[in-house]
Amino acid sequence: MKIKIQYQYFESCPNHIKMLVNLFEAVKGIENYIEFEKVIIEDEETAKKLKFLGSPALLINGKDLLGALPPENISLFCRFYPNGIPSSEEIKKKIIEIINFQAASCI
């Protein structure tokens, strides 16, 4: 069973390219386990509909990479990561944890 990764962002966010690069580095070698979707958030309506966490956001099987919940006032905003944009290593670690969990659940 593949894990679903959804990458949400808007074009004018200066951090979205760095996160995307880190994501692509993270999935090298495990692409067969991943179903990837890139979602451009173009307006407030879409942000509210998707409960947008800010740009960039990385959802794995529908849950935020870092466990964040939607803010009270959903809008188009650049997301603040207290420790900076997650590194490729951090992203890969989380993906591998989920892959291993899913594999163990199928036994």
C-alpha positions as CSV (number, residue, x, y, z in Angstrom):
1,M,0.0,0.0,0.0
2,K,1.4,3.4,-1.0
3,I,1.5,6.4,1.3
4,K,-0.1,9.6,0.0
5,I,1.9,12.7,0.1
6,Q,0.2,16.0,-0.7
7,Y,2.3,19.1,-1.1
8,Q,0.3,22.3,-0.6
9,Y,1.7,25.7,-1.4
10,F,1.1,29.0,-3.2
11,E,3.5,30.4,-5.8
12,S,4.5,33.6,-4.1
13,C,5.6,31.9,-0.9
14,P,9.5,32.1,-0.8
15,N,9.9,28.8,1.1
16,H,7.9,26.5,-1.1
17,I,10.8,25.7,-3.5
18,K,13.2,24.7,-0.6
19,M,10.6,22.4,0.9
20,L,9.9,20.8,-2.5
21,V,13.6,20.2,-3.1
22,N,13.9,18.6,0.4
23,L,10.8,16.4,-0.3
24,F,12.3,15.2,-3.6
25,E,15.6,14.4,-1.9
26,A,13.7,12.6,0.9
27,V,11.8,10.2,-1.5
28,K,14.8,9.2,-3.6
29,G,15.0,5.4,-3.5
30,I,11.5,5.0,-2.0
31,E,9.4,6.4,-4.9
32,N,7.6,3.1,-5.3
33,Y,6.0,3.5,-1.9
34,I,4.7,7.0,-2.6
35,E,1.7,8.5,-4.3
36,F,2.5,12.2,-4.8
37,E,0.1,15.2,-5.4
38,K,1.1,18.8,-5.7
39,V,-1.7,21.2,-4.8
40,I,-1.5,24.9,-5.6
41,I,-3.6,27.0,-3.2
42,E,-4.7,29.9,-5.4
43,D,-7.4,31.6,-3.3
44,E,-8.9,31.9,0.2
45,E,-11.8,29.7,-0.8
46,T,-9.5,26.8,-1.6
47,A,-7.5,27.4,1.5
48,K,-10.6,27.2,3.7
49,K,-11.9,24.1,1.8
50,L,-8.6,22.2,2.3
51,K,-8.0,23.6,5.9
52,F,-4.7,25.0,4.6
53,L,-1.9,25.0,7.2
54,G,0.1,27.6,5.4
55,S,2.7,27.5,2.6
56,P,4.4,25.1,2.2
57,A,2.6,22.3,3.9
58,L,3.4,18.6,3.6
59,L,0.6,16.1,4.4
60,I,1.3,12.4,4.7
61,N,-1.8,10.3,4.5
62,G,-3.8,13.4,5.2
63,K,-1.9,14.5,8.3
64,D,0.6,17.3,8.6
65,L,4.3,16.2,8.6
66,L,4.8,17.9,12.1
67,G,1.3,17.2,13.5
68,A,0.0,20.7,13.1
69,L,-3.7,21.4,13.2
70,P,-5.5,23.9,11.0
71,P,-5.4,27.5,12.4
72,E,-8.6,29.2,13.5
73,N,-8.4,31.7,10.7
74,I,-7.5,29.9,7.6
75,S,-6.1,32.0,4.8
76,L,-3.2,32.3,2.4
77,F,-0.1,32.8,4.5
78,C,3.5,31.6,4.5
79,R,4.0,29.0,7.2
80,F,6.5,29.5,10.0
81,Y,8.5,26.5,10.9
82,P,10.2,27.2,14.3
83,N,13.3,25.1,13.4
84,G,13.3,26.1,9.8
85,I,12.0,24.2,6.7
86,P,12.1,20.5,7.5
87,S,15.2,18.9,6.1
88,S,15.2,16.0,3.6
89,E,16.4,13.7,6.5
90,E,13.5,14.8,8.7
91,I,11.0,14.2,5.9
92,K,12.5,10.8,5.0
93,K,12.5,9.7,8.6
94,K,8.8,10.4,8.9
95,I,8.0,8.7,5.6
96,I,9.9,5.6,6.6
97,E,8.1,5.5,10.0
98,I,4.8,5.5,8.2
99,I,5.9,2.9,5.6
100,N,7.1,0.6,8.4
101,F,3.9,1.1,10.4
102,Q,1.7,0.3,7.4
103,A,3.8,-2.8,6.7
104,A,3.5,-4.0,10.3
105,S,-0.3,-3.3,10.2
106,C,-0.7,-5.6,7.2
107,I,0.9,-8.6,9.0
